[in-house]
Amino acid sequence: MQTQKKIKIETFLKHPDVQEVIRNVNQDLIERREYTPPMCRAFSGEYTRLEEDATYRFHIDKEARIKLPKIIDSKVQVVERSEALDEPSLKRYRQPRNIGIVFSGGPAPGGHNVIAGLFDAAKKANPDNRIFGFLVGPDGIIENEVIEIDSELVDKYRNLGGFTMIKTGRTKIDSQDKMTFSRETCRKLNLNALVVVGGDDSNTNAAFLAQEMIDDGVQVIGVPKTIDGDIQVRDADNRELCAMSFGFHSAARAFASDISNLCTDCSSDIKYWHICKVMGRVASHLAMEVALQTHANMTLIGEDLANYVDQRRIVKAETEGETDYTAYGMTLRHLSRVICHGIVQRAAVGKNYGVIVLPEGILEFINEIQVFIIKLNTIIANYNRTRDVDFHTAFPMLEDKREYLRRMASLSREGKGSQIWRTRDDDLFNDLPAFFQEGLLTERDSHGNFQFSLVETDKVIMDLVQDYLNILRENGVYKIGIPRVFFRKVLEKDSLDPNIFGPILFHNYPKDDFLLTKPTIISLKTLTQALVDAKALKHDDTIPAPIKKIYLKSVPKFKTQTHFYGYDGRGTDPTRFDCIYTYNLGLTVFSLIANGVSGQMAAIKNLGHEFSEWQPIGIPIGPLMHLEERKGKLALVIEKSIVDVKSPAFQIVKALRENWLALQPNEDNYRRPGPIRFTGLSEEDRPITLKLNALGKNL
């Protein structure tokens, strides 16, 4: 036996070929860093200028007008190319500036290119311009933790994912003290502008910062970031201004690549149902894009479930002279039945496997769960507001929390207390599994929202599915279809006549390609009885081996594998689309700053169209604000955008559901999106959702 030659590891590590193999920098990274995204036509000139477009209208909230009077009447700004500027505009454009930038909230692929675009545009306008990055999110502004960003640092992170360059954090500048510290930081750095890259809450923060700092001469610009895709802006006439936040496409493609691999796996191993939960607490945009990318067998869209109407229950109530309000909206039980129906249908054609995609926040669209969340949010917020100790500290264990709720229910019966939590609420809540009760009572996030990512959404739903499938199996409904050709081959091998045993075993023999055992045959005992009744077997005889084999093959075993897709998508490298999108957002940011506006969100219009049609714009943030309940109180925020069930993209998903469920006895209809290639020529140029919506408007 030949033995491996012993090496000196210290010497081996120093070998140049070994160093080349194990170094951090590989060819893909080099190519990413060297890639220069194309620029929108608006940036092809020596300068840019802004054209105010007052045709876009917004419904302005009264409270927003009171709280944001200095920016509330701002208009949409369209960025245009310019080869020359008048003297005052030129002086303003080229004046030396100190610009600060901060990442706020969770990472999203493409953030580094926002910095790169801003840096390149600023240095082109005036090499003396300086860009400062606040470290670890808004805390960096409050505590004056900052670095100056230079060309070496920018080049290191061009086209790369993550927010690694300056990190990120979730602190909100939501008190007068924090605002005072932030203004002091801007004064010490002599900032002319502050750029806030974040989601709806972060851009809300940007609006208040713009309002507070306008008299200090500090411009504030927001940038729409979130992989959830729930920052989408339309005006009062439903005209689209921002179709999608950056990071969405990259995350969706990363999820789709992995989920496509599961489609391949399950159709190879043919024994698992893969349950894939993807991020998206409030909206199902990611789930819908993944569906279009992969053609997974079942994808549940929360917004669609919320619109469900049970017509049978409505008709039943009408015949009884009543109105059944519970017929509107999907219940948890009915949702489990919908999933079971698809599983049973696939099993009938021999496919006891598949892939199900669930949005993280699907339970928020379920009637009874939404009621619980609203009530428990209110109870927790009220408790925290009126006590010195917070709810979760006062009641650390699940039983402690349940006892508190029982006392509230008891007080409601006596006509005392807040009447929020009644006996019926308590009874329904106690019917839920303990782990789900605990999930509903978990600590809320910094925005006062229920944290769906901490709840095993898939377990809640799939436990109900498993229970109902057991019932369907016992009732002879859930069965695996047996290929007719296979049945004949097995019996004929043992010299048994398929035409004798076929009608005894199957209710659809011989007409269908896949044969289903009769509903009454649910065990070896009932199989024996069926054979005896048909005089194909005597009482004391054993079941012929081929018949037993066929029966056992028809008995389904429901096996699942669960997966969560979230943080991996946030940390992926950006697609070519997001690289181009974010670089141009950075260029847009500088154009807005150089042309003297504040309280604007940088955006690119026409994202669903060819790149040549992209139009950089500034959207006034103030008019986007409206009152919404947060932490039990009304607060001004930017509204999250949910899936429009009337959109062309959703209508395509709805129309192809049966096709993707693949209830024919042949191959599945899975789509292979492949990994994020970036350097290849086959990388798609935009999200499928945007492409379909754009096509739908033109047809």
N, C-alpha and C positions, 0 to 999 in steps of 0.2 A: 504494500500500500504506500503510495507516494504521499509524503507529508509536506505541508506548506512551509516554505522557507521563512524562518523567523526574521522579522525586520526590526530595525530600531525606529520606533515611532517618531522620535524627535527629528531624526534625519529625514524620514518619509514625509513628515508634515512640511518640511522646508523645501522639498523638491518642487521646482517651478510648475511641472505638469500637474502635480497634486494641488498646488495652490490655485491653479487655473480652474480645476474641477470643482473645488469646494468654496470658491470665493462668493461673496454675496451678490456680486454683479454678474448677471448672465446676459445672453444676447437679446432676449426679449426685453429686459429692463433697459438695455442700451438703446434699442430701437424705440421704445416708448419715450424715453427722455429726449431723443433727437427729433421726434415727430413735431412738426409745426402745424397746428390746426389752421384751416382756411378761415379767413375773416369775412364777415358779411360785407356787402357792397358799401354800406354806410361808413365803413372804416378804411376804405380804399384810397381816400384822399389824404391831403396833408393834415386837415383838421376835421372836426365834426361840429355841427350846430344843432340846436333843438328847434323843432316846429311844434308849437302847442296845438293840440287837436281837441277842440272844445265840443266836437260832435259826440264824444263818448259821455254818456250820462250815468250818474250813480244815485241810488236812493240813500241819502245821507241821514244817519241816525241822529236824533236830537241830542242825545248824550254825547255823541262824538263831536258835534258842533260846539258843545259847551266845553268839553275837555281838550279839544284840539283846534282852537280857533285860528291859530297862525298857519296851519297847513291844510285845513279842511276844504278850502276852496281851490286847491291845486288841481291842475288839469293833466291829462295824459300828454307826455312829451315824446315826440317821434325824433329819433336820432337820424340826422341826414349828413351825408358827406359834404365837405367843403374844401375848395382849394385856396380860398382866401377869406379872411375875416376883417371886419372893420377894426379900426384902431382900438376902441375900448374892449371889444370882444377878444381881439388878439392878445391884448395885455392881460385880460382875465384868464384866457386859456393857458398862457405860458407862464403865469406867475408861479414862483416856487411854492410848493405845498408840502405839508406834513399830513399824511393820510394814515389813519389807523384802521385795522381790519380785525374782526373777531369771528370765530366760529362758535355757534351756540346750538346746543342740543346734540342729538346723535349724529354720528358721521354719515356721510353720503358720498359715493364715488363722484369725483370731479371737483371737489372743493379746492384742491391745490391749483387747478387751472383757473379758478376765479382770481386767485392771488396772482398767477402768472400773467393773465390778461390785464389786470389792473396795473401790475408792475411794468409790463412792456409799454402800455399806453402812457403811463405817467412819465417814464424815462424818455420816451420819444418826444413828449411835449416839452419837457425840461429835465435835463440830466440831474439837476439839483433837487428834484422832487424826492421825498423820502417816504418809504412805506414802513409802518410799524405793525407788528403782529402782537396782539394781546394773548397772553398765555393761558391755557386751560379755561377758555370761555370768558363770559362776562366777569367772573372773579378777577380776571386780569385787568379789566378796566377799573373795577372798584378799588383794587389793591395796587394799581400801577405796576403790574408784572408784565413786562413788555420786552420784545427784542426788535432790532431793526432788521428788516428783510433786505438782503442783497442779492445780486445776480447769481452768486454761487449757490445760495440756499434755494432760490427759485428753480434753477436748472436741475438741482438734485431731485426735485419732486414733480417736475412737469409730467402731466398725463398719468400720474400715479394715484391710486386710491387712498382712502383714509384722510384723516386730518392731522397726520403725524407732525407736520411742520411746526404748528403752533398749538396742537391739541385742542380739545373742546370741553365744554362743561354745560351744566343745566341751570346755573344760577340765573335768576331773573332780577333785573334792576327795577324792583317794584315797590320801593319805599323812598321816602324823601331823603333819608340818610344815604342810601345807596346812590341815588341820583346826585346828591351833593358831592360824594366821593368821586363819582364818574366825571362830573364837570371839572373837579379839581385836577384829575388825571389829565384830561384833555387840555387844561390850561397849562400844566407843567410841561407837557410835550409840545405845546404850541400847535395843537392839531387844527387843521382847517376842515377836515372831514373825518367821519367815522363810518365804516362799512360793517353792517351786521348781516352775517350769512346764517340763515336759520329757517325754521318752519313758521307756522302761523303765529305761535306765541312769541317767537323771536322777532318777527316782523312787526307784531303788535308793540313789542318793546321798542323797536326802531322808531315807530310813530311817536311814542311818548318822549323818546330821547330827542327827536327832531323838534318837537314842540318846546321842550325845555331848553335846548341849546341854540335855538335859532338866533336869539339875541346875543349869544356869545360868539356868533360868527362861525359856528361849527355845523357843517352840512352833515346830514345823516341819510345814508342810502341803505336799503334792505336788498337782500338777494334771496330768492325762493329756493329752499333746500328741504327735501324730505323724500326718502325712498317710497313712502306710502303713496305719493302722487296726489295727495289731497289738498295741495295748493294749486287751484285753478281759478282764474279770474275772468269773469264776464261782466259787462256793464249792464245797466238797467234794461237795455234793449236786447240782451242776450248775445251781444257781440263778443267774440272771444279775444282776450288780450294776452292771457298766459295759459297755454294748454296743459302744461305739466311742469312740476318742479324738477330740478336736476337731481340725478341719482336714481330716479325711478327705473329708467331703462336698464342701467347696469345691474341693479339688484334683481329686477325681474328676469334678466337674462341669466344671471348666476343661479337663481332658483330654478329656472326652467331647464338649464343644463343638467342639474342634479336630478330633478324630477323626471326628466326624459330618460336618464339612466335607470331610474326605478321602473319606468314603463318597459324598458328593455329587459330588466331583470325579472319582473313579474311574468312577462309573456314567455320567458325562457324557463323559469322554475315552476310556473303555473300552480303555485300553492299559497301565495300571499296576496292580501289586500294591503297596499301601502297607503297610510293615512298621512297626508302632508299638510301641515298647518303653516301658512305663510303670514308674514307680518302684515298689518293693516288693521288697526284697532277700530277706527271709525269708518273707514271706507274699504271697499273690496277691489280697488284698482289693480293691485298686485296680483290677486287671485285671478282676475279676468285676463290680464296680460299673460300670465302663466298658462291659462287654459288655451289661449290663442297660440302660444308658442309650442305647447306640448300635445294638445288634444287629449289630455287626461280623461279617463272614462267618465268621471263625475267631478264637476266643479260647482261649489255652492257659492252663489253671490248674495251677500247679506241684503243688499238693497232690493233684490228680487224677492227674497223671502218676506221682507217687510210689506211688500205690495200684494202678497198672496191673499186671495179671497176664497173661502170654502163655500162654493155655491150650493152644495148639498145641504149644508147646515142652514143657509139662508132660506132655502126653499122649505125645509122642514119647519123652521121657526115661523115662516109666513103662513103655512097651513094651520099652525096652532095659534095664529093671531098675535105672535110675539116678534121681537127683534133680538137676534143672537149677536151681540157685539163681539163675542169671542170668535166669530167666523171671519173676522178681519185680521189678517196677519197670521204668520206661521207660529204654531206652538212647537215646543221642544219635542213632544210626542209625535206630532205629525211629521216633523223634519226627519226623525228616525225612521218613520214609515217610508218616506220618499227614498231614503238611502237603501233601506231593505228591499224595496221594489226593484231598484236597479241591480242589486246584488243577486236577487233571485232570478231575474230575467237573464243575466249573463250566465249564471250557473246552468240554466235550462239549455243553453247552447254549448255546454261543456267548458265554460270559462269561469271557474271558481277562483278568480284572481282579478286584480285591477288596481287602479290608482284613483284616489279621491283627494281633491284639493279643497281645503277649508281656509277661509280668511281668519286671522287671529281673533277678530272681533265679531265673529258670526253670532255669538250669543247675545250681543247688544241689539240684534234685530229680531230676537225672539220675545214675544209678548210678555210672558210671565217673568222672564229673566230681566227684561228692561224695567218692569215695575219694581222688582226687588232692588235693582241697582239704584234707581232713583230714590226709593225710600231709604235704603241703607246709607247712601251718600248724604242725604239730608240729616238722618239721625246722627251719623258720625260728625258731620260739620257742625250741627247744633251743639253736640256734646263738647267738641273742642272749643267752640266759641264761648261757652258758658262755664267752663271748668279750668282749673289751674293745671290739670294733668290731661294729656290727650287720651282719646278713647282706647287706643291699642296698648298704651302703658297701663291704664286702669284695668283693662280686661285682657291680659296676655294670652289666656287659654281659650280655646273654642267654647268650652262649656261655660266659661265666665261670660262670654259675649252672648251665648244663647240664653243664659239666665237673665241677663239684662233685657233682652228682647221679650222674654216671657213676662217679665214684670211690666214692660210697656203694654203688652197685650192685655194683661190683667187690669191695668189702670184704664184702658180704653173701654173694657166691659163695664167699669164702674162710672163711665162718663168723665173720667179724669185724664190728665196727661195731654199730650199733643194730638192724639188720635191718628198719628201717622201709621203706627204699627198695631193692627187689629188682630183679633183671634184668628180670623181666616188667614191672614198673612203668616202668622206664626205656625198654623197647622200645615200650610202649603210648604213653608220653608223647612219644616222638620221632616217632610216627605223626601227632601233632596238628600243625596248621598252626603255623608259627613265631610268628605274631602272637598265637595263642591260648596257646601255651606262655608267651610273654612276659606275657600277661594273667594266667595262673595264678600267675606268679612276681612279680606287682606287690607293692609294699609294702602291708602290711595297715593297716587304719584304727586309730584310737586305742583301739578295743576289741579289737584282734587279729583282726578279721573280714576275710575276703576281700572286696575292693571290686569287686562286680559292675558298678557303674556305670562303672568304668574299662575294662571288657572289652566289646568289640563283640559282645555276645551275639547280636544279630540277624545279624551277619556269619557267626559260627560256624555257626549253624543254616541260614541261607539259602544259604551256600556248598554245604552238603551237599544241600540241596533242589535247587539249580541242577544239581549233578552228576547227581543221580538223574533229574531231569526230562530231561536230555540223553539218558540211557539210555532212558527211556520214549519219547522222541521217535524215537530210532533204532529202537526195537522196534515202532513204529507204534501206541503206546498213547496218547501225549499228542497230541491233535488238537483243533482248534477245530471245533465243530459248525456246519454250514452250514444256514441256514434253508431248508426245502424249497421254500417259495414263492420265495425269492430265486434258488435254483438253477434252477427252471423259467423264471423271468423272464429270467435271463441267457442261457439256451440258446435259448429261443424267440425272443429278439431277433435271434439270428443264424440262425434257421430250423433249429436242431438239435433233435432229438427227445429230451426228458428221459427218456422211458421206455426209450430205447436206451442212453444213457450212464449213467443212474442206477444200474442194477444192476452196471455195470462199475466205477464209482467207489466206491460206498458199500456197506457191509455191511448197512445197515438201511433200504435204499430199498425201497418208499416209505412204510413204516409210521410212522416217527417224524417229528415236526415239525423236529427238527434231525438232519441227516444226517452220518455219520462216514465218512470215507474208509477203505477197507480197510486193515488192519494192514500188508499187504505193500506198500502204496503209500507210500513214505517219501522219494521224490525224483522229480525229473522223469524220470530214467532208468527208475525202476520204474513210473512212470505210463505212460510210452511203451510199456513192455513189456506192461502190463495191457491197453492199448488194442489193441496188435498181437495179443495172444493172443485177444482177443474179436473180432478181425477188424473192428474199428471204425477201424483205422488201418493203413496200410502202413508197412513198415520205413523207407522213405526220406521219408515224409511228416512234416511238423511237427505238433505238437499244436495243435488248434484253439484260437484265442485265448480263447474263453469257458471251455473246459475248463481251460486253464492258469490263468486267472483264479480259477476255483473252487478249484483245487488250492492255489495260493499263499495264498488266503484261509484255507485249512484248516491251514496250517503255523503253529504258535504261536511267538511270540517272548515270552520271559519277561522282563519289565522290572519292576524294583522301585525304590521310593523309600523310604528309611529315615527314621524320625523317633524322637526321644527326648523323652518327656514327664516332667519332673521338677521342675526349678527354677521353671518357669513356674507350676506348680500350687502350689508352696510360697508364691509371691509374689502369688497372686491375691487380690482382695478376697473376704471371706467371703460365703457364701450367707446368706440370711435364717436358715436353720436354724443355721448356725455362729454367727451374731451372737447369736441367742437362747441357744443352748447355752452359749457362753463367758461371756456376761454373767451367766447364772445360776450358772455355775461360780464366778465371782468373788464373787457373793453367798454361795455355799456356803462358800467359803474363809473369809470373815469370820465366818460363823455358827460354824464349827468353832473358830476362834480365840477368839471372844467367849465361847464356852461351855467353854473351858479344855482342849481336847484337843490332842494332838500325835502325830506319826507317822501321820497319816491322809492319804489321797488323796481330794480332793474329787471327787465324781462325781454324775451324775444317772441315776437308775434309770428304766426304762421309756421309753427314748429312741425305741424303735420304735413307740410308741403315740402317741395324740393328746397335744397339749401339756398338756391338763388332767390327764393321768395322770402327768406327770413328777414324780419324787420326788427331791429333793436328799438326798444321803447322804455320809457319810464312810466310806471303806474302810480298815481298818488295813493299812499297807504291810508290816509285819514278817512276818505270816503268808503273804504272797504270795511271799516269797523262797525260792529253792531253789538248789542247787549246779549250776553249769553250767561247761563248759570255756571259758575266755577266755584268750587268749594262751598257750595250752598249759598253763594251770593252772586248778584248780577255784576258782570264785568264787561268792559269793552274788549272785544277780540275780533280777529279775522275769522270768518266762517270757513270751516273745512268743507271741501268739495267731495261729495259722494258720487258713486257711479250713477250715471243717468241711464235709466232702463229704457229710455226712448232713443238712445244714441245708436248710430249704425253699428258700432263695435259690439255693443251688448246684443243687439238684434241678431247679429251673426252668430254669437255664442249661443243664443237661445235657439236659433234655427238649426244648429249643428249638434245639439245635445244628443239626440237619438243616434246620429251618425257616429259620434265619439264614444257613446256607450257600446256600440258595436254588437248588436244583438243578432248578427248573422253568424252562421257557423263557418267563419273564415277568419282571416287575419284581422287584428285590431287596426285602428286608423291613427296610430300614434305619429307624431311629428318629431323629427330630430333637429332641434335648434342648434345643437353643437355648443362648444365652449365659446367664451368671448375671445375671438381670434385677434382682433385689432390690426395686426400686420398683414392679414390676408386680404384678398379682394372680395370675399363673399360676405363680409360683415354687413348686416342690414343697416340701413341709413337712419332708421327711426323706429320707435315702438310701433308694434302692429296696431295697437289701440288707436294711436294718433293717425296712422295711415288710413285705416278703415273709416274713421270719422271724417277725415278730409275727403276721401273718395265718395262717401255718402252725401256730402254737400254738393258735389259736382255732377252726380248722376241724376 
